[in-house]
Each structure stands twice: as structure tokens, then as C-alpha cells.
Amino acid sequence: MRKFKKWRLVALLATMTVFLTACGEEYLSTLTPAGKVGQEQFNLLLLATAIMALVIIVVCIIYFISFIKFRRSVIGEDVIPKQVEGSHTLEVIWTVIPTILLLILAVPTVMATYELGDTSGMDAVDENGNKTALTVNVTAKLYWWEFEYPDLGIVTSQELVVPTNENVYFNLIAADVKHSFWIPAVGGKMDTNVENLNKFYLEFSEESARLKDGVFYGKCAELCGPSHALMDFKVKTLKREDFNAWVTAMQNTQNRTVAADVQAGEEAFVANGCIACHATDAIATTPDDAYASNALGPNLATFGDRNRVAGVLDHTEEEVVNWLQNSETLKPGNLMPMYDDVPKEELEAIAAYLMSLSVEQE
């Protein structure tokens, strides 16, 4: 009876494994790489898996051959098989073969590590002295992300926008505790430390418009506090000409006018002190010699273009009000104060104003 129960448990686990294989999403899966870096890492994963599968198959074959060949019913009760203890031939075989397999895995892994770690292209310039590669300064904070484009003079929060089919270089740093920057579908993670700067690059081979929600998803891959699991960011990938148009629109956010129907919301936004932490234009203010952003709260210049509120809620005015009233409950440990004592009409006006902050609609 106990054996039967054990087999039932094994069958249940096997069934669950089959069903769980369908739980991945293309925009959040390392198994559907969407860039050169992700593809290279995926190829190494396939190589390692193939080597491990080969070893398992060979060991199983040897086991079953031995199991069948040396059964008592075949060789008899009193026969002792040939002893191979101390065999130099076997010692050489099981030393050389693992060494060869290790080299087959290690050589391409080391080569890829050096290739993917080469960030010298970040400083490449053309004949006029202008940088040719896009660089993004990433600052990780509790529990949100800021992306500054130092050579373009713009900044955005929670949504990274990049061109396709070219290397994008990243300077990574944290403002409070250790985090880790990870876009699963595009490449492996890289830690963001408080003390030192990490650098790497990614290449985005596909436009995100065809994906669910129109974005790739990024994650914090280092346990950083109670809302670690909610520290998402989104990645929009555009053709180079569309990206250039987006940059131009971002650079013009300082001069945009507020529509008459949301002016009351702008006034409430200022009156309640929101402007002290949140900029509503996309002009970068970080000093040229610094990498970490000094902003207290996420930049809201493109709030109307996002697809999530606070990275986790549906992008609706109702959820904006919900966030303003219950920020600590919805994202424990974040530094956003709750405005549960502000009249709901004011919060609704602020929500309408924030939804009007867009560059894609201009």
C-alpha cells in the first residue's frame, strides 16, 4: 500500500511538471530569447543540458547492461564477476572523458563571458567626437527603477525605451540597498550595488509591440525587501526612427502645456506636495559626473503612456486613486506616503492629470 502511495505521488509530480511547462510567457521567458545576448546564453544552456543528458543516458545504459548481464539467474549463484578494482584503463577513461566534457562546456562559456562583458563600445565616438552607442544609467531604488539617457539629456522611470538591433550599454547602480537588473527574455541579470558601478550591454532584436501588453518585462532578481516581487519594470523596443521620434518628444516635455480639463488636477498635484518628489518633465537633472539619480520619486513625464500603475496595478484612473490612498498596503516598504486624508475629488483630478502626461499621444 505504501509503495502504491509513493507511485501516486510520483505521478502527481510528473503531471504537475507537464502543466507547469506551459506557465511561461514569451515576454518573460529565458527560453524565447529576444536578442544576441539572450541567444548566446540560451545556446550555452542547451550545450550544458545536452552534456548532462548524455552523461545520464550513458550511465543508465551501463547500469542496465550490468543489471541484466550479471543477474544471478544468468551467471549462477556461486560465480563472482571479474574484479576491476585498480584498473588503470578504467581510471584513465573516467578521468579523461569528464575532462573532455568539462572543456567542451568551459571553453565556449569563458569565451562568451569575455565577449558579453566587453563594454568598450560604450565609449566609441564618430569623427565629430559624438558617442555612437546608446548608454543608459540605471538607478535601482525601493521599489522602482529610473532610466537616464545621459547623452540625450532625458530620463524616464519604470519604463525603459530602447532601439532594436543595436547594442545598448547600461551603467548600473543602486541608491539604497542591493538590487539586480534582469530582463529575462533579453539577457541574464546584473547586480546593482550601492558602492560600485556595474556595466554591461544588451541587444534587443524584436519590437515589443507584438507582445502581450506591448512590452518586455524586467525584474529585480535580488531579494531587497518586502516588495521585492513587485519591483517590476517594462521595456519598450522601437525601430531606430521611432526611437528618435520618442527622444525628440521627451526633450520637448518641458515646454508642453496642460489641457484645460486637467488644470485642476495639476494644481492639486502641486498643492499636495507631489511635485517635491515627482518631476513631470523628462529633462535629466543628474550631474554629468554622477551615475546615481538623486530623484526622490519616479519621473512621471510619460505616466499616461505606461501600462501599469506603480508597476503592478492596472493602468486606470481608478487604480491611480487606489494607489494614492493605499500605497503602503499595495507595496509594503515603499517610501510613497498614503494620501487617504485627501478628498477623493482631488485624487480623481490628480489621476486625470497624470493620465494626460504622455509623449506618444502628442
KOLFI-597321 format. One record per residue (C-alpha): residue number from 1; residue in three letters; x, y, z. Coordinates in nm, 4 decimals. Each point is the difference from the previous one (the first is absolute). Example, Ala and Ser with C-alpha at 12.3 -4.5 7.8 and 13.67 -1.06 7.14 Angstrom:
2
NODE  pos  code        xx        yy        zz
NODE    1   ALA    1.2300   -0.4500    0.7800
NODE    2   SER    0.1370    0.3440   -0.0660
% end
This chain:
362
NODE  pos  code        xx        yy        zz
NODE    1   MET    0.0000    0.0000    0.0000
NODE    2   ARG    0.2841    0.2382    0.0845
NODE    3   LYS    0.1670   -0.0702   -0.3343
NODE    4   PHE   -0.3261    0.0815   -0.1748
NODE    5   LYS   -0.0216    0.3347    0.1830
NODE    6   LYS    0.3576    0.0827   -0.0986
NODE    7   TRP   -0.0744   -0.0705   -0.3671
NODE    8   ARG   -0.3096    0.2173    0.0213
NODE    9   LEU    0.2166    0.2856    0.1319
NODE   10   VAL    0.2516   -0.0495   -0.2814
NODE   11   ALA   -0.2808    0.0010   -0.2571
NODE   12   LEU   -0.1441    0.3181    0.1505
NODE   13   LEU    0.3375    0.1780   -0.0099
NODE   14   ALA    0.0572   -0.1113   -0.3598
NODE   15   THR   -0.3440    0.1307   -0.1016
NODE   16   MET    0.0637    0.3334    0.1727
NODE   17   THR    0.3337    0.0308   -0.1791
NODE   18   VAL   -0.1708   -0.0445   -0.3363
NODE   19   PHE   -0.2583    0.2669    0.0796
NODE   20   LEU    0.2604    0.2427    0.1407
NODE   21   THR    0.1932   -0.0091   -0.3274
NODE   22   ALA   -0.2847    0.2030   -0.1501
NODE   23   CYS    0.0137    0.2751    0.2642
NODE   24   GLY    0.2672    0.2136   -0.1680
NODE   25   GLU   -0.0703    0.3151   -0.1976
NODE   26   GLU    0.1968    0.1048   -0.3069
NODE   27   TYR    0.0674    0.3467    0.1433
NODE   28   LEU    0.1320   -0.1503    0.3253
NODE   29   SER    0.1792   -0.3194   -0.1000
NODE   30   THR    0.3674   -0.0804   -0.0417
NODE   31   LEU   -0.1029   -0.2834   -0.2341
NODE   32   THR   -0.1112    0.2388   -0.2752
NODE   33   PRO    0.3010    0.2338   -0.0276
NODE   34   ALA   -0.0643    0.3350   -0.1679
NODE   35   GLY    0.3545    0.1206   -0.0516
NODE   36   LYS    0.3620   -0.0945   -0.0680
NODE   37   VAL    0.0959   -0.0239    0.3660
NODE   38   GLY   -0.3024   -0.2085    0.0939
NODE   39   GLN    0.0568   -0.2316   -0.2974
NODE   40   GLU    0.3645   -0.0533    0.0916
NODE   41   GLN   -0.0932   -0.0841    0.3582
NODE   42   PHE   -0.2799   -0.2280   -0.1205
NODE   43   ASN    0.2460   -0.1860   -0.2257
NODE   44   LEU    0.2269   -0.0595    0.2990
NODE   45   LEU   -0.2994   -0.1295    0.1950
NODE   46   LEU   -0.0784   -0.2443   -0.2820
NODE   47   LEU    0.3629   -0.1143   -0.0111
NODE   48   ALA    0.0099   -0.0617    0.3762
NODE   49   THR   -0.3335   -0.1830   -0.0144
NODE   50   ALA    0.1208   -0.2189   -0.2896
NODE   51   ILE    0.3187   -0.0952    0.1870
NODE   52   MET   -0.1924   -0.0862    0.3171
NODE   53   ALA   -0.2567   -0.1999   -0.1986
NODE   54   LEU    0.2809   -0.1909   -0.1752
NODE   55   VAL    0.1624   -0.0887    0.3335
NODE   56   ILE   -0.3337   -0.1154    0.1454
NODE   57   ILE   -0.0776   -0.2132   -0.3068
NODE   58   VAL    0.3444   -0.1659   -0.0011
NODE   59   VAL   -0.0149   -0.0734    0.3740
NODE   60   CYS   -0.3508   -0.1461   -0.0346
NODE   61   ILE    0.1097   -0.2207   -0.2927
NODE   62   ILE    0.2994   -0.1317    0.1960
NODE   63   TYR   -0.2224   -0.0615    0.3017
NODE   64   PHE   -0.2627   -0.1952   -0.1937
NODE   65   ILE    0.2629   -0.2044   -0.1875
NODE   66   SER    0.1636   -0.0912    0.3307
NODE   67   PHE   -0.3358   -0.0690    0.1605
NODE   68   ILE   -0.1016   -0.2430   -0.2746
NODE   69   LYS    0.3370   -0.1587   -0.0726
NODE   70   PHE    0.0929   -0.0795    0.3572
NODE   71   ARG   -0.3300   -0.1275    0.1350
NODE   72   ARG    0.0292   -0.3102    0.2149
NODE   73   SER   -0.2325   -0.1860   -0.2329
NODE   74   VAL    0.2507    0.0602   -0.2827
NODE   75   ILE    0.3412   -0.0529    0.1617
NODE   76   GLY   -0.1030   -0.2298    0.2822
NODE   77   GLU    0.0033    0.0209    0.3788
NODE   78   ASP    0.3679   -0.0661    0.0706
NODE   79   VAL    0.1643    0.1996   -0.2787
NODE   80   ILE    0.1878    0.3188    0.0887
NODE   81   PRO    0.0313    0.2450   -0.2962
NODE   82   LYS    0.3443    0.1179   -0.1038
NODE   83   GLN    0.1246    0.2638    0.2417
NODE   84   VAL    0.1251    0.3262   -0.1541
NODE   85   GLU    0.1210    0.1805    0.3108
NODE   86   GLY    0.3199    0.1932   -0.0768
NODE   87   SER   -0.0404   -0.0266   -0.3777
NODE   88   HIS    0.2191    0.2658   -0.1634
NODE   89   THR   -0.2096   -0.0145   -0.3152
NODE   90   LEU   -0.3208    0.0828    0.1842
NODE   91   GLU    0.1766    0.2694    0.2050
NODE   92   VAL    0.1142    0.1674   -0.3215
NODE   93   ILE   -0.3443   -0.0313   -0.1624
NODE   94   TRP   -0.1974    0.1549    0.2856
NODE   95   THR    0.2609    0.2747    0.0430
NODE   96   VAL    0.0505    0.0963   -0.3643
NODE   97   ILE   -0.3643   -0.0108   -0.1126
NODE   98   PRO   -0.1304    0.2391    0.2743
NODE   99   THR    0.2964    0.2294   -0.0723
NODE  100   ILE   -0.0904    0.0112   -0.3691
NODE  101   LEU   -0.3667    0.0666    0.0812
NODE  102   LEU    0.1021    0.2762    0.2413
NODE  103   LEU    0.2173    0.1632   -0.2670
NODE  104   ILE   -0.2826   -0.0210   -0.2553
NODE  105   LEU   -0.2162    0.1976    0.2428
NODE  106   ALA    0.2666    0.2264    0.1514
NODE  107   VAL    0.1647    0.1350   -0.3165
NODE  108   PRO   -0.3139    0.1521   -0.1615
NODE  109   THR   -0.1207    0.1177    0.3431
NODE  110   VAL    0.3227    0.1895    0.0720
NODE  111   MET    0.0071    0.1430   -0.3536
NODE  112   ALA   -0.3611    0.1190    0.0307
NODE  113   THR    0.0687    0.1469    0.3451
NODE  114   TYR    0.2800    0.2197   -0.1342
NODE  115   GLU   -0.1925    0.0915   -0.3140
NODE  116   LEU   -0.3186    0.0953    0.1836
NODE  117   GLY    0.2004    0.1846    0.2657
NODE  118   ASP    0.1722    0.2261   -0.2532
NODE  119   THR   -0.1429    0.3497    0.0465
NODE  120   SER    0.2717    0.1872   -0.1893
NODE  121   GLY   -0.2584    0.0908   -0.2655
NODE  122   MET   -0.1657    0.2268    0.2568
NODE  123   ASP    0.2707    0.2613   -0.0558
NODE  124   ALA    0.0239   -0.0267   -0.3801
NODE  125   VAL   -0.0313    0.3353   -0.1834
NODE  126   ASP   -0.0366    0.1110   -0.3615
NODE  127   GLU    0.2264    0.2428   -0.1912
NODE  128   ASN   -0.1756    0.2936    0.1690
NODE  129   GLY    0.0610   -0.1319    0.3485
NODE  130   ASN   -0.3638   -0.1019    0.0583
NODE  131   LYS   -0.0756   -0.3299    0.1695
NODE  132   THR   -0.1314   -0.2623   -0.2399
NODE  133   ALA   -0.1547   -0.2379    0.2552
NODE  134   LEU   -0.3054    0.0536    0.2173
NODE  135   THR    0.0803    0.0030    0.3724
NODE  136   VAL   -0.2576   -0.0206    0.2770
NODE  137   ASN    0.0722    0.0710    0.3663
NODE  138   VAL   -0.2186   -0.2304    0.2104
NODE  139   THR   -0.0701    0.0892    0.3625
NODE  140   ALA   -0.1817   -0.2602    0.2106
NODE  141   LYS   -0.2003    0.1268    0.2974
NODE  142   LEU   -0.2547   -0.1355    0.2473
NODE  143   TYR   -0.2057   -0.1197   -0.1994
NODE  144   TRP    0.0297    0.1660   -0.3381
NODE  145   TRP    0.2436    0.0661   -0.2823
NODE  146   GLU    0.1299    0.3149   -0.1635
NODE  147   PHE    0.1539    0.0056   -0.3479
NODE  148   GLU    0.2062    0.3007   -0.1008
NODE  149   TYR    0.1394    0.0548   -0.3496
NODE  150   PRO    0.3014    0.2232    0.0787
NODE  151   ASP    0.0948    0.0731   -0.3614
NODE  152   LEU   -0.3602    0.0922   -0.0878
NODE  153   GLY   -0.0795    0.2025    0.3119
NODE  154   ILE   -0.3195   -0.1874    0.0853
NODE  155   VAL   -0.1238   -0.2304    0.2751
NODE  156   THR   -0.2894   -0.2392    0.0510
NODE  157   SER   -0.1161   -0.2277    0.2803
NODE  158   GLN   -0.1470   -0.3492    0.0064
NODE  159   GLU    0.0119   -0.0283   -0.3805
NODE  160   LEU    0.3208   -0.0462   -0.1944
NODE  161   VAL   -0.0239    0.0982   -0.3668
NODE  162   VAL    0.2747   -0.1207   -0.2367
NODE  163   PRO    0.0628   -0.0453   -0.3741
NODE  164   THR    0.0162   -0.3449   -0.1593
NODE  165   ASN    0.2938   -0.1765   -0.1660
NODE  166   GLU    0.2823    0.1928    0.1657
NODE  167   ASN    0.1980   -0.0335    0.3197
NODE  168   VAL   -0.1405    0.2004    0.2913
NODE  169   TYR    0.2497    0.0575    0.2820
NODE  170   PHE   -0.1010    0.0285    0.3650
NODE  171   ASN    0.1622    0.1582    0.3051
NODE  172   LEU   -0.1598   -0.1684    0.3012
NODE  173   ILE   -0.0088    0.1312    0.3563
NODE  174   ALA   -0.2316   -0.0122    0.3020
NODE  175   ALA   -0.1063    0.2937    0.2157
NODE  176   ASP   -0.0905   -0.1850    0.3209
NODE  177   VAL    0.0501   -0.3777    0.0192
NODE  178   LYS    0.1267   -0.2620   -0.2413
NODE  179   HIS   -0.2308   -0.0806   -0.2918
NODE  180   SER    0.0488   -0.1894   -0.3268
NODE  181   PHE   -0.0997    0.1073   -0.3521
NODE  182   TRP   -0.1495   -0.2813   -0.2097
NODE  183   ILE   -0.1948   -0.0161   -0.3250
NODE  184   PRO   -0.0538   -0.3781   -0.0296
NODE  185   ALA   -0.0874   -0.0093   -0.3712
NODE  186   VAL    0.3022    0.2109   -0.0991
NODE  187   GLY    0.2929   -0.1000    0.2210
NODE  188   GLY    0.1281   -0.1054    0.3401
NODE  189   LYS   -0.0113    0.2095    0.3143
NODE  190   MET    0.2566    0.2492    0.1259
NODE  191   ASP    0.0149    0.1228    0.3613
NODE  192   THR   -0.0465    0.3666    0.0859
NODE  193   ASN    0.2200    0.0827    0.2984
NODE  194   VAL    0.0088    0.3087    0.2187
NODE  195   GLU    0.3801    0.0255    0.0150
NODE  196   ASN    0.1141   -0.0790   -0.3536
NODE  197   LEU   -0.1159    0.0331   -0.3595
NODE  198   ASN   -0.0725   -0.3050   -0.2145
NODE  199   LYS   -0.0059    0.0172   -0.3786
NODE  200   PHE   -0.1312   -0.2286   -0.2713
NODE  201   TYR   -0.1905    0.0084   -0.3245
NODE  202   LEU   -0.3086   -0.1572   -0.1542
NODE  203   GLU   -0.1310   -0.0210   -0.3535
NODE  204   PHE   -0.3736   -0.0003   -0.0734
NODE  205   SER   -0.0817   -0.1773   -0.3247
NODE  206   GLU   -0.3788    0.0274    0.0019
NODE  207   GLU   -0.2540    0.2792    0.0295
NODE  208   SER   -0.2062   -0.0390    0.3147
NODE  209   ALA   -0.3215    0.1235   -0.1646
NODE  210   ARG   -0.0924   -0.3545   -0.1033
NODE  211   LEU    0.0208   -0.1299    0.3579
NODE  212   LYS   -0.2702   -0.0151    0.2639
NODE  213   ASP   -0.0334    0.3512    0.1480
NODE  214   GLY    0.2455    0.1189   -0.2680
NODE  215   VAL    0.3025   -0.0278    0.2298
NODE  216   PHE    0.2655   -0.2337    0.1319
NODE  217   TYR    0.0008   -0.0387    0.3777
NODE  218   GLY    0.2993    0.0717    0.2197
NODE  219   LYS    0.0494   -0.1178    0.3559
NODE  220   CYS    0.2079    0.0600    0.3074
NODE  221   ALA    0.1874   -0.3296    0.0454
NODE  222   GLU    0.1456    0.0700    0.3461
NODE  223   LEU   -0.2094   -0.0242    0.3170
NODE  224   CYS   -0.0141    0.3620    0.1155
NODE  225   GLY   -0.2960    0.0329    0.2363
NODE  226   PRO   -0.3701   -0.0737    0.0512
NODE  227   SER   -0.1012    0.1235   -0.3475
NODE  228   HIS    0.2843   -0.1661   -0.1889
NODE  229   ALA   -0.2452   -0.2074   -0.2070
NODE  230   LEU   -0.1819    0.3196   -0.1031
NODE  231   MET    0.3111    0.1816   -0.1252
NODE  232   ASP   -0.0806   -0.0376   -0.3692
NODE  233   PHE    0.0848    0.2204   -0.2930
NODE  234   LYS   -0.1070   -0.0099   -0.3637
NODE  235   VAL    0.2112    0.0175   -0.3157
NODE  236   LYS   -0.1241    0.1504   -0.3256
NODE  237   THR    0.2116   -0.0757   -0.3061
NODE  238   LEU   -0.0401    0.2192   -0.3087
NODE  239   LYS    0.1484    0.0332   -0.3457
NODE  240   ARG    0.2834    0.2550   -0.0016
NODE  241   GLU   -0.2082    0.2655   -0.1801
NODE  242   ASP   -0.2874   -0.0473    0.2483
NODE  243   PHE    0.2448    0.0171    0.2882
NODE  244   ASN    0.1428    0.3276   -0.1327
NODE  245   ALA   -0.3532    0.1426   -0.0199
NODE  246   TRP   -0.0619   -0.1094    0.3593
NODE  247   VAL    0.3227    0.1698    0.1144
NODE  248   THR   -0.1015    0.3257   -0.1706
NODE  249   ALA   -0.3403   -0.0112    0.1680
NODE  250   MET    0.1644   -0.0648    0.3377
NODE  251   GLN    0.2351    0.2953   -0.0454
NODE  252   ASN   -0.3006    0.2255   -0.0634
NODE  253   THR   -0.1949   -0.0964    0.3136
NODE  254   GLN    0.1281    0.3062    0.1854
NODE  255   ASN   -0.1948    0.2263   -0.2348
NODE  256   ARG   -0.3305   -0.1855   -0.0239
NODE  257   THR   -0.3214    0.1633    0.1165
NODE  258   VAL   -0.2582   -0.1545    0.2269
NODE  259   ALA   -0.3484   -0.0499   -0.1418
NODE  260   ALA   -0.2715    0.2121    0.1570
NODE  261   ASP   -0.2021   -0.2994    0.1188
NODE  262   VAL    0.2875   -0.1270    0.2187
NODE  263   GLN    0.1358    0.3298    0.1341
NODE  264   ALA   -0.1818   -0.0575    0.3275
NODE  265   GLY    0.1879   -0.3273    0.0318
NODE  266   GLU    0.3330    0.1723   -0.0602
NODE  267   GLU   -0.0823    0.2545    0.2699
NODE  268   ALA   -0.0924   -0.2792    0.2441
NODE  269   PHE    0.3211   -0.1833   -0.0945
NODE  270   VAL    0.2046    0.3055    0.0987
NODE  271   ALA   -0.2095    0.0929    0.3032
NODE  272   ASN    0.0354   -0.3461    0.1549
NODE  273   GLY    0.3775    0.0061   -0.0328
NODE  274   CYS    0.0274   -0.2694   -0.2699
NODE  275   ILE    0.2268    0.2242   -0.2077
NODE  276   ALA    0.2638   -0.0136    0.2771
NODE  277   CYS    0.0781   -0.3635   -0.0861
NODE  278   HIS   -0.1346   -0.0504   -0.3532
NODE  279   ALA    0.1129    0.1901   -0.3090
NODE  280   THR   -0.2544    0.0350   -0.2800
NODE  281   ASP    0.2469    0.0760   -0.2779
NODE  282   ALA    0.2613   -0.2395   -0.1338
NODE  283   ILE    0.3037    0.2283    0.0213
NODE  284   ALA    0.2888   -0.1690    0.1838
NODE  285   THR    0.1408    0.1811    0.3041
NODE  286   THR    0.2717   -0.2402    0.1175
NODE  287   PRO    0.3479    0.1638   -0.0061
NODE  288   ASP    0.2223   -0.1060   -0.2899
NODE  289   ASP    0.2557   -0.1595    0.2318
NODE  290   ALA   -0.2582   -0.2125    0.1849
NODE  291   TYR   -0.1792   -0.3211   -0.0927
NODE  292   ALA   -0.2526   -0.0388    0.2823
NODE  293   SER   -0.3145    0.2070   -0.0316
NODE  294   ASN   -0.0864    0.2263    0.2922
NODE  295   ALA   -0.3752   -0.0021   -0.0723
NODE  296   LEU   -0.2192   -0.0788    0.3006
NODE  297   GLY   -0.2826   -0.1503   -0.2026
NODE  298   PRO   -0.0632   -0.1355   -0.3511
NODE  299   ASN   -0.0044    0.2423   -0.2906
NODE  300   LEU   -0.3592    0.0364   -0.1254
NODE  301   ALA    0.0610    0.1663   -0.3376
NODE  302   THR   -0.1359   -0.3032   -0.1879
NODE  303   PHE   -0.2480   -0.1249    0.2579
NODE  304   GLY   -0.2835   -0.0031   -0.2533
NODE  305   ASP    0.1972   -0.2325   -0.2298
NODE  306   ARG    0.0623   -0.2694    0.2578
NODE  307   ASN   -0.1959   -0.3221    0.0309
NODE  308   ARG    0.0242   -0.0386    0.3779
NODE  309   VAL   -0.0497    0.2239    0.3026
NODE  310   ALA    0.2917   -0.0322    0.2450
NODE  311   GLY    0.1206   -0.2890   -0.2140
NODE  312   VAL   -0.2713   -0.2399    0.1188
NODE  313   LEU   -0.3525    0.1462   -0.0331
NODE  314   ASP   -0.2200    0.0386   -0.3072
NODE  315   HIS    0.0574    0.3277   -0.1790
NODE  316   THR   -0.3277    0.1738    0.0803
NODE  317   GLU   -0.0945    0.3180    0.1836
NODE  318   GLU   -0.1802   -0.2102    0.2603
NODE  319   GLU    0.3191   -0.1893    0.0790
NODE  320   VAL    0.1959    0.3263    0.0210
NODE  321   VAL   -0.2409    0.1160    0.2718
NODE  322   ASN    0.0279   -0.3409    0.1647
NODE  323   TRP    0.3799    0.0320    0.0005
NODE  324   LEU   -0.0039    0.3520    0.1436
NODE  325   GLN   -0.2237   -0.1134    0.2846
NODE  326   ASN    0.1626   -0.3383    0.0722
NODE  327   SER    0.3602    0.0125   -0.1239
NODE  328   GLU    0.1478   -0.1644    0.3108
NODE  329   THR   -0.2586   -0.2787   -0.0032
NODE  330   LEU    0.0471   -0.0718   -0.3708
NODE  331   LYS    0.3803    0.0192    0.0033
NODE  332   PRO    0.1306   -0.0474    0.3567
NODE  333   GLY    0.3227    0.1781    0.0869
NODE  334   ASN   -0.0129    0.2580   -0.2793
NODE  335   LEU    0.0641    0.3651    0.0889
NODE  336   MET   -0.3160    0.1409   -0.1583
NODE  337   PRO   -0.2276    0.1561    0.2676
NODE  338   MET   -0.3690   -0.0908    0.0001
NODE  339   TYR   -0.2416    0.2829   -0.0837
NODE  340   ASP   -0.3014   -0.1581    0.1654
NODE  341   ASP   -0.0949    0.3313    0.1631
NODE  342   VAL   -0.0236    0.1922   -0.3300
NODE  343   PRO   -0.3535    0.0386   -0.1424
NODE  344   LYS   -0.0729   -0.2581   -0.2658
NODE  345   GLU   -0.0940    0.2722   -0.2502
NODE  346   GLU    0.3522    0.1419    0.0235
NODE  347   LEU    0.1540   -0.3426   -0.0444
NODE  348   GLU   -0.2169   -0.0634   -0.3060
NODE  349   ALA    0.1110    0.3350   -0.1433
NODE  350   ILE    0.3652   -0.0945    0.0608
NODE  351   ALA   -0.0586   -0.3367   -0.1679
NODE  352   ALA   -0.1481    0.1681   -0.3083
NODE  353   TYR    0.2961    0.2395   -0.0143
NODE  354   LEU    0.2537   -0.2831    0.0241
NODE  355   MET   -0.1754   -0.1915   -0.2773
NODE  356   SER    0.0402    0.3048   -0.2241
NODE  357   LEU    0.3803   -0.0093    0.0327
NODE  358   SER    0.0917   -0.1705   -0.3249
NODE  359   VAL    0.2459    0.0282   -0.2859
NODE  360   GLU   -0.1505   -0.2728   -0.2163
NODE  361   GLN   -0.3245    0.1919   -0.0424
NODE  362   GLU    0.1723    0.3219   -0.1038
% end
